[in-house]
Structures are given as structure tokens and as C-alpha cells.
Amino acid sequence: MNPLFSIGVTTYNRNDLLKECLNSILRQQFEDFEVIVGNDYTQQAISADILGIYDPRIRIVNYPENIGPVANANTLLALSRGKYFTLLADDDMHTAHYLQVMHNSLLKYDYPLCIFSSFTSDIDIANSVSVKDVGEISESVIFTGRQFLTRYLSRDLKTIGCYGVFEMTYLRGVGGISQLGDCRSMYAEMPLVILSGLLEKVVFLRQPLVFFRSHPGSLCNTSTDVEAYMSSQKALFRKCIPIFNRKEISDDFQKNMFFLLKWCIQDVATVMRRSGSICFSAATQYIIFSKQIIE
């Protein structure tokens, strides 16, 4: 019998973090799941013996060549057998009640196509979600897709595109994770949230059910690659503009474009500050790009 949840875990040469990630999944109170680990580090194959983790629900795929994080995620999606899919990077963790809350919410809201959850970078907060919270689901909210999208783009709601569960047929139908730009795809999961704006209902769990590990090696803390951000943002807008123009949400077109552009400008400004210098040619190109979006 196929499981209710498939959990795809992408990994690259971080076995210690991967062990913590997998153990956070194996601590789940809800047990009807499978885990598929995609190892993109070709210099060392991963096995149960290497990790010291033995559980028949875990499958490990060692790729013969590096396929990159987006292709890794979509390969795991293709290999999954569950009714719902969720994605987790090897440096993040699920709180102990993640799947139970997701299951309860699926029942409560008649199996929606997607449920998103909030997250935290504070491990103490992540560990503080109680059994009472699981039973009551007191912090869950149901939106129309249109409402949810605007609240998300304005950053009133805190989530990341892969921090949730998606009905498998729906997720495969929208193409899974997106490759955006010519370099590393900096916003690969974001279109999943954007596309949810077209749905009749979206459930959001305000409880921080995912631990987003902020560490010195994480891309969000270290990247100074302005070009990668610009390339990804251009591709992101090319993907989002037709969605924003769909009749379900077209009345919010200008508002959604404003919020997305503001988000992107803030990200580029952060990367430029982090680099300690400004490449004037890149800055000029970005100003031209922003002007084209506004026009």
C-alpha cells in the first residue's frame, strides 16, 4: 500500500546534517510516510551503514553525476509513491508533529491540494510545538488562493514554497520545482506559492512546523552572487507575469507585481551589502530591469 506522505530529501556532502534531518523525520508521531534521499555528491555514495540509520521507509538514490538541486528535487518527486509530497533540504528539519498536523489539517479541510506551514530558525521554538497544538490546530487558517497570494507576497505570511504538502498529481501537473535563470536557481520553490493563488482554497499553518537552519554554510547567509540573483529574478518574473494575468487574480495584478518587485529589490540589496562592494555595471543592469518591469 502506498503511503500518505512522501518526503524528498536533497543532500550534498553534509552527512552530519543529513542524519539530523532524517532523525527529525523518524521522530514523527504520524508514521504513514516514505523518505527518498537524493545524494548529489558523486564522490561518496550514501548508505544506511554510512549514516547509521536503518529504517525500511528510507530509500537512498546516489546519482552517478551531479544533477543540481532542482533536478534532484524533481527526480525525488518522480520517484515518490505517496498521495502527498513534501520536500526538505538536508540542513533543515521537521518538528516532531509536522506530519500529524498535516494529516489532521487534510482531514479538517477535506484534502486540499496544498497546505503551507510557517517556519523558524530558532530550534527552541521548533521544539516547543506541543501535543495540544496538534490536537486543536488552533493556528490554521484557510484562504482563497487570491487572498493567500497577496498576504504571502506582502510578507504578512511566513512560508517557503517547499514547506508544506502538495497533492502528488497537482504538484506534478504544475511541473514541480522550477529552474529559474542560468545560474543557481535562487527562487526555485517560490512559483509553488505563486501558483497557489489560482486555487479555490489554500490552508496555512501559522505554527512553525519546520526548522530552517541558518548556518555559515547556508546559501542565504553566504551568497554574494548578484548575477545569480538577477538571472533568477528575471526568470521568476517571466514565469509569474502570466500567472498574475490569469482571470482568477488579474484584479490584483499591479499589487502583486509591486510586492514581488519590492521583495526582489530587497534581496539584491542584501546581497550587495554582503559583498561589501557594488558592481556598477550589474547595478545599472538591475535598474534597467526594474524599470522594464514597472513599465
Residue, then its C-alpha position, 0 to 999 in steps of 0.5 A: m500500500n502506498p503511503l500518505f506522505s512522501i518526503g524528498v530529501t536533497t543532500y550534498n556532502r553534509n552527512d552530519l546534517l543529513k542524519e539530523c534531518l532524517n532523525s527529525i523525520l523518524r521522530q514523527q508521531f504520524e508514521d504513514f510516510e516514505v523518505i527518498v534521499g537524493n545524494d548529489y555528491t558523486q564522490q561518496a555514495i550514501s548508505a544506511d551503514i554510512l549514516g547509521i540509520y536503518d529504517p525500511r521507509i528510507r530509500i537512498v538514490n546516489y546519482p552517478e553525476n551531479i544533477g543540481p538541486v532542482a533536478n534532484a528535487n524533481t527526480l525525488l518527486a518522480l520517484s515518490r509513491g505517496k498521495y502527498f509530497t513534501l520536500l526538505a533540504d538536508d540542513d533543515m528539519h521537521t518538528a516532531h508533529y509536522l506530519q500529524v498536523m498535516h494529516n489532521s489539517l487534510l482531514k479538517y479541510d477535506y484534502p486540499l491540494c496544498i497546505f503551507s506551514s510557517f517556519t523558524s530558525d530558532i530550534d527552541i521554538a521548533n521544539s516547543v510545538s506541543v501535543k495540544d497544538v496538534g490536537e486543536i490546530s488552533e493556528s490554521v487558517i484557510f484562504t482563497g488562493r487570491q487572498f493567500l497570494t497577496r498576504y504571502l507576497s506582502r510578507d504578512l505570511k511566513t512560508i517557503g514554497c517547499y514547506g508544506v504538502f502538495e497533492m502528488t498529481y497537482l504538484r506534478g501537473v504544475g511541473g514541480i520545482s522550477q529552474l529559474g535563470d542560468c545560474r543557481s536557481m535562487y527562487a526555485e520553490m517560490p512559483l509553488v506559492i505563486l501558483s497557489g493563488l489560482l486555487e479555490k482554497v489554500v490552508f496555512l499553518r501559522q505554527p512553525l512546523v519546520f526548522f530552517r537552519s541558518h548556518p555559515g554554510s547556508l546559501c542565504n547567509t553566504s551568497t554574494d552572487v548578484e548575477a545569480y540573483m538577477s538571472s533568477q529574478k528575471a526568470l521568476f518574473r517571466k514565469c509569474i507575469p502570466i500567472f498574475n494575468r490569469k482571470e482568477i487574480s488579474d484584479d490584483f495584478q499591479k499589487n502583486m507585481f509591486f510586492l514581488l518587485k519590492w521583495c526582489i529589490q530587497d534581496v539584491a540589496t542584501v546581497m550587495r551589502r554582503s559583498g561589501s562592494i557594488c558592481f556598477s555595471a550589474a547595478t545599472q543592469y538591475i535598474i534597467f530591469s526594474k524599470q522594464i518591469i514597472e513599465 
